[in-house]
Amino acid sequence: MRPHSSYLVGHDVIMPDFEDELTRLTNAIANLFMSDPQCVAASGLLVQSAVFLGYDLKPRPVSMLTQLRDGSSAAVAFGVLAQDFARANGSVEQNTRERRWGNDFDDVGHMIVTSDDGWIFDPTFQQLSAYGFPLTPIIGQVDDVHPESGHIDLGDAELQIRYWPVDDCTGWRNSYRQYVATHLEDASELARMVRQREV
């Protein structure tokens, strides 16, 4: 999925580096994690690296349903909300998540990163490559990352993704904080490489 082409961020403030730098940062982090399902760690690295670049991003626990637009009904669902939606709408749902957290994050299933002006970054989407999905992170822009509908839709001619943010989920926070605290140098170095156009 290609990133949105707009450079308009916030309240009529033009920030042409925002899209370019965060796209390159997300791709660099995706290359570090590849198909490893470490969405909390990758999100932490993305958010903290963005801080060093001067950008404010937020980690968001989500349930996620993903489907290829190839005529099949197969879908991959992370989290209870996505699984229930898939079953109710006739999709052949594959749940790729094990219950390894032992808390409410098991029922949520995935993590993305958002900005207040509608940008969405999913640096570990490529973990779904084993199910035929593209080996690429997801970067896109929507009108509202806090929609009244309760879900965020992204997609193009080949792929459809629906995220259900579950902002009251807390089970990921300790692992997230620990990862960020022990990888500040990595985040700083990634930010430097992005700013110097080394990635």
C-alpha positions in Angstrom: 0.0 0.0 0.0 1.4 3.3 -1.0 1.5 6.2 1.5 -0.9 9.1 1.0 0.6 11.9 -1.1 -0.6 14.9 1.0 2.0 17.1 2.7 -0.6 19.0 4.7 -0.3 18.3 8.4 -2.3 19.8 11.3 -3.8 23.2 11.1 -2.6 24.4 7.6 1.0 23.9 8.5 3.1 22.6 5.6 5.6 20.0 6.8 7.1 18.4 3.7 9.5 16.3 5.7 6.9 14.6 7.8 5.7 12.1 5.2 9.1 11.4 3.7 10.9 11.0 7.0 8.3 8.8 8.7 7.9 6.7 5.6 11.6 6.0 5.5 11.6 5.4 9.3 8.7 3.0 9.1 10.4 1.1 6.2 13.7 0.9 8.2 11.9 -0.5 11.2 10.0 -3.0 9.1 13.3 -4.2 7.7 14.6 -4.8 11.2 11.6 -6.8 12.3 10.6 -8.4 8.9 7.9 -11.1 9.5 8.6 -11.3 13.3 5.3 -10.6 15.1 6.7 -8.0 17.5 4.2 -5.2 17.0 4.7 -3.6 20.4 8.4 -3.4 20.2 8.3 -2.1 16.6 5.7 0.5 17.6 7.8 1.6 20.5 10.9 2.0 18.3 8.9 4.0 15.7 7.3 6.3 18.3 10.6 7.0 20.1 12.6 7.5 16.9 9.9 9.9 15.7 10.3 11.9 19.0 14.0 12.3 18.2 12.9 13.6 14.7 10.5 16.1 16.4 7.2 14.3 15.6 4.5 13.2 18.0 3.1 9.8 17.3 1.0 7.5 19.5 1.0 3.7 19.9 -2.5 2.2 19.5 -3.6 -1.3 20.4 -6.1 -2.5 17.8 -7.9 -5.5 16.6 -7.3 -6.0 12.9 -9.0 -7.7 10.0 -7.2 -8.0 6.7 -8.5 -9.3 3.4 -7.1 -9.5 -0.1 -9.5 -8.2 -2.8 -8.9 -11.3 -5.0 -12.4 -12.7 -4.8 -11.6 -15.1 -2.0 -13.4 -14.9 1.4 -10.3 -15.6 3.4 -9.4 -13.1 6.0 -6.8 -12.9 8.8 -8.1 -11.5 12.1 -6.1 -10.4 15.1 -8.2 -9.9 18.2 -11.7 -10.6 19.3 -13.4 -7.7 17.6 -12.0 -8.6 14.2 -12.7 -12.3 14.7 -16.3 -11.6 15.6 -16.7 -9.3 12.6 -15.2 -11.9 10.3 -17.5 -14.6 11.5 -20.6 -12.4 11.3 -19.8 -11.4 7.7 -19.0 -14.8 6.3 -15.2 -14.5 6.0 -13.1 -17.6 6.5 -11.2 -16.2 9.4 -7.7 -17.3 10.3 -6.6 -16.3 13.8 -2.8 -16.2 13.7 -2.4 -15.1 17.3 -1.4 -17.2 20.3 -2.5 -16.1 23.8 1.0 -15.2 24.9 0.5 -12.0 26.9 -1.8 -13.4 29.7 -3.7 -10.1 29.8 -6.2 -8.0 27.9 -3.8 -7.5 25.0 -4.4 -11.1 24.0 -8.0 -10.1 23.1 -6.9 -7.0 21.2 -4.2 -8.7 19.2 -2.1 -6.0 17.3 -0.6 -2.6 17.6 -0.2 0.3 15.1 1.0 3.9 15.4 -1.0 7.0 14.6 -0.7 10.7 14.4 -3.4 13.2 15.5 -3.7 14.4 11.9 -4.7 11.0 10.5 -1.5 9.1 9.7 -1.4 5.4 10.3 1.8 3.3 10.4 1.8 -0.4 10.8 5.5 -1.4 10.8 4.9 -5.2 11.4 2.1 -5.8 8.8 4.6 -8.0 6.9 4.1 -10.7 9.5 1.0 -11.6 7.4 3.2 -12.5 4.4 2.9 -16.2 5.2 -0.8 -15.8 4.4 -0.2 -14.3 1.0 -0.3 -10.6 2.0 2.4 -8.2 0.8 5.8 -8.2 2.6 5.5 -4.5 3.3 4.6 -2.2 6.2 1.3 -0.2 5.9 1.4 3.6 5.7 -1.7 5.6 5.0 -3.8 8.6 6.0 -7.4 8.7 7.0 -9.8 11.6 8.0 -10.0 10.6 11.7 -8.0 8.1 13.8 -10.7 8.3 16.5 -13.8 7.7 14.3 -17.3 7.5 15.7 -17.8 4.2 13.9 -15.2 2.6 16.1 -13.1 1.4 13.2 -10.6 2.7 10.7 -10.6 1.4 7.1 -7.6 1.5 4.8 -7.2 -0.2 1.4 -6.5 0.0 -2.2 -7.4 -2.1 -5.3 -5.6 -5.2 -3.8 -6.0 -5.0 -0.1 -8.6 -4.1 2.6 -7.7 -3.5 6.2 -10.0 -2.6 9.1 -8.5 -1.6 12.5 -10.6 -1.4 15.7 -8.7 0.8 18.2 -9.0 -0.4 21.8 -7.5 2.5 23.6 -8.5 1.2 27.1 -6.3 -1.8 26.7 -3.4 -1.7 29.1 -1.7 -5.1 28.9 1.0 -4.0 26.5 2.2 -0.9 28.4 4.9 -2.5 30.7 6.6 -4.3 27.8 6.4 -1.2 25.6 8.0 1.0 28.2 10.7 -1.5 28.9 11.5 -1.9 25.3 11.7 1.8 24.7 13.8 2.4 27.8 16.4 -0.2 26.7 16.5 0.9 23.0 16.8 4.7 23.3 20.2 4.6 21.5 18.8 2.5 18.7 15.9 5.0 18.3 18.3 7.9 18.3 20.5 6.3 15.7 17.6 5.5 13.5 16.4 9.1 13.7 20.0 10.3 12.8 20.1 7.9 9.8 16.7 9.1 8.6 17.6 12.8 9.0 20.9 12.2 7.1 19.1 10.2 4.4 21.1 7.1 5.1 17.9 5.0 5.1 
